[in-house]
């Protein structure tokens, strides 16, 4: 009997490893191996457009030097920083305002919540195709409405104009992403104890005082996590900018992910693209580390 019980205990001890094994294998094959391969390629000659007789020989830090002396790399960094700051800030503010609105009971609140999720639920490529039609210079509804309102004197080619393409792409990103912020912050608001609001009422606090002194401090942990997630997701954003403009016109919307893609699959310099990808990975890991620290801090506060 003792031997049977020992065998059962051993099986129970190993059971969790069997359940987690498929996930570990998938992550290793589709995440770890490509990252390791890219890291190796970043130190090698992988310029397929100009193959070398020596093959993929070791270059040291030459690929990194090429990236860090490339004016287009710094252009993509500038575009990415601007794109990230504006879209993250706008999504957070709009999401917070939407959450405040939906936190109050009103007729049709259930329908409003359902409609709010639609932009977030629509696949990015589908959303971009819809916005491309809306942005169309000759047949787009945006030019049609603005012309009828006498705001525009002539049609604008939103995705072909160097001065307008990036803001146009950011509008799509903001529209697509703010519902996630609203849902997360709304969940945080609804977990706030009603006693805090009753105490605020007894002190004669108005709505603005409640927002400032009750709601904002109470949802601070979830707000930090959401804010950092938005930064991480925006840094590695690719689909929206690529489908809308492919980084153009004149590199006006060429964020870092598109810069890496263009170097790899347009110019076929996989070594340089891998080096740029590794630099981008380092920045992403920094924000990921901050995210986990904030997550841990949030759990302690809760």
Protein Blocks (a to p, Z undefined) as FASTA:
>chain_A
ZZmmmmmmmmmmmmmmmmmmmmmmmmmmmmmmmmmmmmmmmmpccbfklccfklpadebj
mmmmmmmmcmklmmmmmmmmmmmmmmmmmmmmmmmmmmmmmmpccehklmmmmmmmmmmm
pcfklmmmmmmmmmpmklpmklmmmmmnomafbdcdfklgmklmmmmmmmmmmmmmmmmm
mmmmmmmmmmpcfklmmmmmmnopafklmmmmmmmmmmmmmmmmmmmmmmmmmmmgmklm
mmmnnopahhllmcfklmmmmmmmmnopaklmmmmmmmmmmmmmmmmmmmmmmmmmmmmm
ZZ
